[in-house]
Amino acid sequence: MIFLIRLIQNAVSIYSIILVAFALLSWFPNAYESQLGRLVIRLARPVIEPLRKLNLQFAGLDFTVWAALILIQFVGNILTRLVLLL
């Protein structure tokens, strides 16, 4: 059971890093066109795209990645609690 909890925590941590990398790539010109950029986009898109429909842009800032990070942490915590109940 501890293995499963650690697996969930590690997956949440790794995906959070991918989302932060997705946000940071926007600061550099043509970064999304690099091989690393295409990989990050491919990994982050399944979570980012549905959240973009919520229009989380305020005052010229896009809070979609921030909302995705909160969502991923929330889902990870719920999964961890469910595993503990088993």
Helices and strands as residue ranges (DSSP letters): H 2-25, G 31-33, H 35-52, E 57-58, E 61-62, H 64-85
